[in-house]
């Protein structure tokens, strides 16, 4: 079967797909304080390996409807990946030591109708108790962090503005960060610079 030619009068999308892959080759990445790193390069099996080199390795186990895709990634259709309670203890110990952390991910949301916050990256004990979550609600990215000033589930959280429709069903680079002076969510695509939402620091 031959590909269908594209009308030259049309403007082609420059959005990347999962199969295109993204190699961090800029040389300007700050990687010396990583706690956990997942590159998804193995492409098969039921384990996603933590390649950070920080022990204990927080390897993740695939369960439910999760499949490997080309370009170093996973497709979720109701399943999840989860680390062990004992290995994940390194997260709380190292985050509490500094009071700061960031979560970085390359994602391709399947849709912009997902209710939420649907978890993209979460360190939680379930839907009602979480330490932090980077998630999705329709066109919004959400960031929830449990503190003395929030509920056990991290509510109220931060979200990108509804009118901005920052979350799109295309590959996006997302960074959420909590520092001693601010918390926020930054998103970027090939054609859109990052936007940071700030709020007063939480203890």
C-alpha positions, 0 to 999 in steps of 0.5 A, spaced: 500 500 500 502 506 497 502 512 502 497 518 500 500 524 497 499 530 501 496 536 498 502 541 497 497 547 499 496 544 506 500 546 512 503 540 515 503 539 522 510 539 525 508 535 532 512 529 533 509 523 535 512 517 540 515 513 534 519 519 532 523 519 539 527 524 543 534 524 544 536 529 550 543 531 546 543 539 547 548 538 553 545 543 557 541 538 561 543 538 569 543 531 571 547 531 577 541 530 582 537 526 579 533 521 584 530 516 579 530 516 571 526 512 566 528 512 559 524 506 556 529 504 552 528 496 553 522 496 549 519 490 552 517 486 558 514 488 564 519 492 567 521 499 566 528 500 569 530 506 573 537 508 570 539 514 575 544 510 579 541 512 585 540 506 590 535 502 591 533 502 584 526 504 583 524 499 578 517 500 575 512 494 574 507 494 568 500 491 570 494 492 566 493 495 559 500 498 558 504 497 551 511 499 549 511 503 543 517 505 538 520 511 540 522 509 547 515 510 551 509 506 553 501 507 551 496 506 557 489 504 556 487 503 563 493 500 566 499 503 570 506 502 572 508 502 579 514 501 584 515 498 590 514 501 597 521 499 599 524 502 593 520 508 593 522 510 600 528 514 597 524 519 594 521 521 600 528 521 604 532 525 598 526 530 597 525 531 605 533 533 605 532 539 600 525 541 600 525 541 593 524 537 587 522 537 579 518 532 575 520 532 568 516 528 562 515 527 555 508 526 554 503 525 548 496 525 551 491 521 548 486 526 548 483 532 551 477 530 554 480 526 560 477 528 567 482 528 573 487 529 575 488 523 571 495 521 574 501 522 569 507 521 574 504 520 582 508 518 588 501 516 592 498 511 596 492 511 592 487 516 589 485 519 596 492 520 599 498 522 595 505 526 596 505 529 589 502 528 582 503 531 575 496 530 572 491 531 566 484 534 567 482 536 559 486 541 556 490 542 563 496 540 566 495 539 574 500 539 580 498 537 587 503 537 593 501 534 599 503 539 605 500 541 612 496 546 608 492 541 603 488 535 604 491 529 604 490 528 596 494 535 595 488 539 593 487 544 592 493 544 587 495 548 581 493 547 574 495 551 567 489 556 566 483 553 562 483 559 557 490 557 555 489 550 553 496 548 554 495 540 554 494 538 547 494 531 544 501 532 541 508 530 544 509 535 549 515 536 554 513 538 561 516 540 568 513 541 574 517 543 580 517 545 587 522 549 590 523 553 597 520 559 594 515 557 589 511 551 585 509 551 578 508 547 572 511 549 565 509 546 559 512 547 552 511 544 545 515 545 538 512 551 537 510 554 544 515 556 549 514 554 557 509 558 561 510 557 569 505 558 574 507 561 581 504 560 587 507 562 594 511 557 597 508 551 601 511 548 607 
